[in-house]
Amino acid sequence: MKHSTAILNFAAAPHVLTSLVRADTLRLLTDTLAVMAAGAASPEAAHLQKAGVDPSFAKGFAVHCLEWDAVHEPAVVHALSVVTAALLATAERNGGSDPEAFLTALAVGVDVASGLGLSATGPMKFFRPATAGVIGAALAVARLERLPRAQFDDVLGLAYSFAGGTMQAHVEASIALPLQIGRAAQAAIQAVDLVKAGLDGPHDALEGPFGYAALLEPLDLARYTADLGKVWRIREVSIKPFPSGRASHGALGALQTLRRDGAVTIEAVAAIELFAPPLIHRLVGRPYRSGAAMSYNRLCLAFLAPLMLRDGHIDPRCTETIPVLAEKVAVHLDGNPDGNALSPQRLVVTLNDGRTIEQQIGANLGSPDAPMSPDQYAAKYALCRTLAGACDARLFNDPLSYITDPR
């Protein structure tokens, strides 16, 4: 059996989530809705509203625009962002959804999006959260819309045909990053709608001569299909404690602990160095720029680290940092050959008196191996609530009710 056939069979199969998988799916849905509510009230989203984009695009943008959305780290995919946005828009236009059907579709879509990322054998050139995300989302929507298995090939083919998103947006720290998430959510729904209307798509979209693996990035799909249906990838997804690029969270979590424990104060710090894999250097190792846009600052450890030492948290409304220290934050390559690795890392804080404090970072805060504490969860959701302002309270308190009856 071809790998793509196995993936499609999995996407269409009649699953019943175990209690653990269901609990993780609901937990991550709750996190994603909170982040979406905060993002929808952001200044960036206000600009988007002027463009009159459709609900799926707006939801996808809102989920990712603050860089606060959950991520499958080994896959390097914001695995819930496109999938959740597309499923929410689908449920909304249908007047609601059965909660169990929604949660199962979400878990399946996240699995496929993560699986494509896990299959990648090289570093990203295209923006994987969008390119893998649109395929996972389209299959999730097809499932929620109860399309027959025979049409899933066409859905996958059209989703691949519509796939887009470049890492150039990340290099330039452009607001195009969340726009690419929004466009992917929109494309996922369009792929399903077109198939429902009688149109078809290519049937060898992953493994064909001009398929995903040939054009977007090389894949070894056996990495994913070997455990397909046995390991639910949504259980491996990390929640982001801070509204910043995931690659910054190892250092920020370590600095937060040092500050909380009284090991350092911002006044005592002379320099901060992070020794990390190439992906960390690539994603958040950019230099501090005075007056840079927040889309840049959220992806700049030099901007973020002083804020953490000063405030003990990262507030997306804070547009100014401490320039003197920001200019003394550096990210160094550590020789790790893995282009997709986010760990391990080593943080070195040099104090004004010449002493150094070193922290080994084996897992990023919020990952399954370094879970957030109840207080850290509460702090994130409290800030999301504050940022969201007036919104449907069920987004925070009762996500399944919101899905069943989005009003």
Residue, then its C-alpha position, 0 to 999 in steps of 0.5 A: m500500500k502506498h503511504s498516501t493511501a494509508i494516510l487517506n484511509f486513516a483520515a476517513a476511518p471511523h475513529v473513537l478517541t481514547s480518553l487520553v487523546r480526547a482530553d489532550t484534544l480538548r485541552l489544545l482546542t481550549d488553548t487555541l481558542a484562547v489564543m484566537a480570541a486574543g489575536a482577533a483583538s490585536p492591532e494586526a487583526a484590525h487591519l485585516q478586517k478592513a480587507g473583508v476576508d472570509p471567516s476561515f481566513a480571519k480565524g487562521f490569521a487570529v490564531h497565529c498573529l501573536e505567535w502564541d499557537a501550539v506547535h508540534e516541535p519534532a514536526v516544526v508545524h503549528a499543527l492546530s492553527v490551520v486545522t482549528a480555523a478551518l473546522l471552526a469556520t465549517a461548524e459555524r456555517n453549518g450552524g454548529s457541530d457534534p462535539e465528538a465529531f469535531l474533536t475527532a476531526l481535529a485530532v485527525g487533521v493535527d495528526v496528518a499535518s504533524g505527520l507530514g512535518l515528521s516525514a520531512t528530511g530537510p530544513m524548511k524552505f516553504f512555510r510548513p505550518a501552512t503547506a502541511g496544515v492545509i492538507g491536514a485541515a482539508l482532510a479534517v473538514a472532509r471528515l466533518e462534512r462526512l464526505p465518502r472515502a472515495q472523495f478524500d483523494d480529490v480533497l488531498g489533491l486540491a489541498y496540495s494544488f492550493a498549498g502555499g507559504t514561503m519561509q521568506a516571510h519568516v526571514e523578513a519577519s513579515i506579517a505574511l506569516p499569519l496571512q499564510i495560515g489564514r489563506a491555508a484555512q480558506a484553501a482547505i475549505q475551498a478544496v472540500d467545497l469544490v470536491k462536493a460540487g463535483l470537481d476532482g484533484p490530482h490523486d498522487a499529490l504526495e508521492g507523484p513526480f510533481g507532488y509534495a515530496a518532489l516540489l515542496e520538501p523531500l519526505d520519508l513518509a514511512r517515518y509517519t505511516a509506521d505508527l499511523g493510528k497507533v500514536w496520536r500525534i496530538r498528544e505530542v503537541s506543545i503549548k506555547p507559554f509566551p506570545s513569541g516564536r517557539a524557538s525563543h521559549g527555551a531561553l525565555g523559560a530558563l530566564q523566567t526561572l532564574r528571575r523567579d528564583g532570584a538567581v539574576t536581576i536585570e540590573a546584574v546582567a551584562a550579556i546573554e548568549l544562547f548556544a543552539p541548533p541551526l533552526i533556533h539561530r535561523l528563527v530567533g537569532r536576528p539582531y535587535r532593531s530599534g523601532a522594529a515592527m512587532s512581527y519582527n520583535r516576536l521572532c527576536l530573542a534579543f528583544l524578548a530576553p530583556l523583557m523576560l528579565r525585567d517583567g517575568h513574562i512577555d506581554p504582546r502589547c509591550t513594544e519597547t525593550i531595554p536597548v542596552l541589554a538587547e544589543k548584548v543578546a546573541v544566539h550562536l550555532d552549537g554544531n548540531p547537524d539537525g536542521n529541524a531540531l529545537s533542542p538541546q540548547r545551552l544558555v549562558v548569562t554573564l553578570n556585571d561582576g564577571r561571573t557566569i550562570e549556565q543553564q542546559i535546556g533539554a526541552n522547551l517549556g510547554s512541551p510534553d517533556a517540560p509541561m507548564s505549571p498550573d500557575q503558568y497556564a493560568a497566567k497565559y489564559a488570564l492574559c488572553r482574556t484581557l487581550a480578547g476584551a468583549c468576546d463570547a465567554r465560551l471561547f474560554n469557559d466552554p469550547l464544546s458549547y461554542i462548537t455545538d452552537p457558535r451563534 
